[in-house]
Amino acid sequence: MPTVSAVLENAALITAAGTAWYAVAVTIAAATAVAAPSPGRRRDAREVLKVLVRRNPR
C-alpha cells in the first residue's frame, strides 16, 4: 500500500505536468496571435487567449 508521501509526490508530479501543459498552450496561442498570417487566425488566437487567461473583475 502506498504511503502518504508517495501519494503526495505523485500528486505534485501531476500538478507540475498540468501546469507545464497549460504554459505550453498559452505560449502557442500567444505566438499564433502575433504571427498568424491571416487576420482571422490572429483574432481566433486572441479569443483563445482570453479563455485561457481569464481574469476575475475586481
C-alpha distances in whole Angstrom, upper triangle without the diagonal:
4,6,10,12,10,10,14,15,14,16,19,19,20,22,24,24,26,28,29,30,32,34,35,36,38,39,40,42,44,45,46,48,50,51,51,54,55,55,54,51,51,51,48,46,47,46,42,42,43,40,38,39,40,41,42,45,46
4,7,8,6,7,10,11,11,13,15,15,16,19,20,21,22,25,26,27,29,30,31,33,35,36,37,39,41,42,43,45,47,48,48,52,52,53,51,48,48,48,45,43,44,43,40,39,40,38,35,36,37,38,39,42,43
4,5,5,6,9,10,11,13,14,16,17,19,20,21,23,25,26,28,29,31,32,33,35,37,38,40,41,42,44,45,47,48,49,52,53,53,52,49,48,49,46,44,44,44,40,40,41,38,35,36,37,38,38,42,42
4,5,5,6,9,10,11,12,14,15,16,18,20,21,22,24,26,27,29,30,32,33,35,36,38,39,41,42,43,45,46,47,51,52,51,50,47,46,47,44,42,42,41,38,37,38,35,33,33,34,35,35,38,38
4,5,5,6,9,10,10,12,14,15,16,18,20,21,22,24,26,27,29,30,32,33,35,36,37,39,41,42,43,45,46,49,50,50,49,46,45,46,43,41,41,41,37,36,37,35,32,32,33,34,35,38,38
4,5,5,6,9,10,11,12,14,15,17,18,20,21,23,24,26,27,29,30,32,33,35,36,38,39,41,42,43,44,48,49,49,47,44,44,44,42,39,40,40,36,35,37,34,31,32,33,34,35,39,39
4,5,5,6,9,10,11,12,14,15,17,18,20,21,23,24,26,27,29,30,32,33,35,36,38,39,41,42,43,46,47,47,45,42,42,42,40,37,38,37,34,33,34,32,29,30,31,32,32,36,37
4,5,5,6,9,10,10,12,14,15,16,18,20,21,22,24,26,27,28,30,32,33,35,36,37,39,40,41,45,46,46,44,41,41,41,38,36,36,36,32,31,32,30,27,28,29,29,30,33,34
4,5,5,6,9,10,11,12,14,15,17,19,20,21,23,25,26,27,29,30,32,33,35,36,38,39,40,43,45,45,43,40,40,40,38,35,36,35,32,31,32,30,27,28,29,30,31,35,35
4,5,5,6,9,10,11,12,14,15,17,18,20,21,23,24,26,27,29,30,32,33,35,36,37,38,42,43,43,41,38,38,38,36,33,34,34,30,29,31,28,25,26,28,29,30,34,35
4,5,5,6,9,10,11,12,14,15,17,18,20,21,23,24,26,27,29,30,32,33,35,36,37,40,41,41,40,36,36,36,34,31,32,31,28,27,28,26,23,24,25,26,27,31,31
4,5,5,6,9,10,10,12,14,15,16,18,20,21,22,24,26,27,29,30,31,33,34,35,39,40,40,39,36,35,35,33,30,31,31,27,26,27,25,22,22,24,25,26,30,30
4,5,5,6,9,10,11,12,14,15,17,18,20,21,23,24,26,27,29,30,32,33,34,37,38,39,37,34,34,34,32,29,30,30,26,25,27,25,22,23,25,26,28,31,32
4,5,5,6,9,10,11,12,14,15,17,18,20,21,23,24,26,27,29,31,32,32,36,37,37,35,32,32,32,30,27,28,27,24,23,25,22,19,21,22,24,26,29,31
4,5,5,6,9,10,11,12,14,15,17,18,20,21,23,24,26,27,29,30,31,35,35,35,34,31,30,31,28,25,26,26,22,21,22,20,17,18,19,21,22,26,27
4,5,5,6,9,10,11,12,14,15,16,18,20,21,22,24,26,27,28,29,33,34,34,33,30,29,30,28,25,25,26,22,21,23,21,17,18,20,22,24,27,28
4,5,5,6,9,10,11,12,14,15,17,18,20,21,23,24,26,27,28,31,32,33,31,28,28,29,26,23,24,24,21,20,22,20,17,18,20,23,25,28,30
4,5,5,6,9,10,11,12,14,15,17,18,20,21,23,25,26,26,30,31,31,29,26,26,26,24,21,22,21,18,17,19,17,13,15,17,19,21,25,27
4,5,5,6,9,10,11,12,14,15,16,18,20,21,23,24,25,29,30,30,29,25,24,25,23,20,20,21,17,16,18,16,12,13,15,17,20,23,25
4,5,5,6,9,10,11,12,14,15,16,18,20,21,22,23,27,28,29,28,24,24,25,23,19,20,21,18,16,19,17,14,15,18,20,22,26,27
4,5,5,6,9,10,11,12,14,15,16,18,20,21,21,25,26,26,25,22,21,22,20,17,19,19,15,14,17,15,12,14,17,19,22,26,28
4,5,5,6,9,10,11,12,14,15,16,19,20,20,24,25,25,23,20,20,20,18,15,16,16,12,11,14,12,8,10,13,16,18,22,24
4,5,5,6,9,10,10,12,14,15,17,18,19,23,24,24,23,20,19,20,18,15,16,17,13,11,14,14,10,10,14,16,19,22,24
4,6,5,6,9,10,11,12,14,15,16,17,21,22,23,22,18,18,19,17,14,15,17,13,12,15,15,11,13,16,19,22,25,27
4,5,5,6,9,10,11,12,14,15,16,19,20,20,19,16,15,16,14,11,13,13,10,9,12,11,8,11,14,17,20,23,26
4,6,5,6,9,10,10,12,14,15,19,19,19,18,15,14,15,13,10,10,12,9,7,10,10,7,8,11,14,18,20,23
4,5,5,6,9,10,11,12,14,17,19,19,19,15,14,16,15,11,12,14,11,9,13,13,11,11,15,17,21,23,25
4,5,5,6,9,10,10,11,15,16,17,16,13,12,14,13,9,11,13,10,10,13,14,11,13,16,19,23,25,28
4,6,5,6,9,10,10,14,14,14,14,10,9,11,9,6,7,9,7,6,10,11,9,11,14,17,20,23,25
4,5,5,6,9,10,14,15,14,14,12,9,11,11,7,7,10,9,7,10,12,10,11,14,16,20,22,24
4,5,5,6,8,12,13,14,14,11,9,12,12,9,10,13,12,10,14,15,14,14,18,20,24,26,28
4,5,5,5,9,10,11,11,8,6,10,9,6,8,11,10,10,13,15,14,15,18,21,24,26,29
4,6,6,10,10,9,10,7,4,7,8,5,6,9,9,8,11,13,13,14,16,18,22,23,26
4,6,9,10,10,12,10,7,10,11,9,9,12,13,11,14,17,16,16,19,21,24,25,28
4,6,9,10,12,9,7,11,12,10,11,15,15,14,17,19,18,19,22,24,28,29,31
4,6,7,9,6,5,9,10,9,11,13,13,14,17,18,18,19,22,24,28,29,32
4,7,9,7,8,11,12,12,14,16,17,17,20,22,22,23,25,28,31,32,35
4,5,5,6,9,10,11,13,15,16,17,19,21,21,23,24,27,30,31,34
4,5,5,6,9,10,11,12,14,15,17,19,20,21,22,25,28,28,31
4,5,5,6,9,10,11,12,14,15,17,18,20,21,24,27,27,31
4,5,5,6,9,10,10,12,14,15,16,18,20,23,26,27,30
4,5,5,6,9,10,11,12,14,15,16,18,20,24,25,28
4,5,5,6,9,10,11,13,14,15,16,19,22,23,26
4,5,5,6,9,10,11,12,14,15,18,21,23,26
4,5,5,6,9,10,10,12,14,17,20,22,25
4,5,5,6,9,10,10,12,14,18,19,22
4,5,5,6,9,10,11,13,16,18,21
4,5,5,6,9,10,13,16,19,22
4,5,5,6,8,11,14,17,20
4,6,5,6,9,12,13,17
4,6,6,9,12,14,18
4,6,9,12,15,18
4,6,10,13,15
4,7,10,13
4,6,9
4,6
4
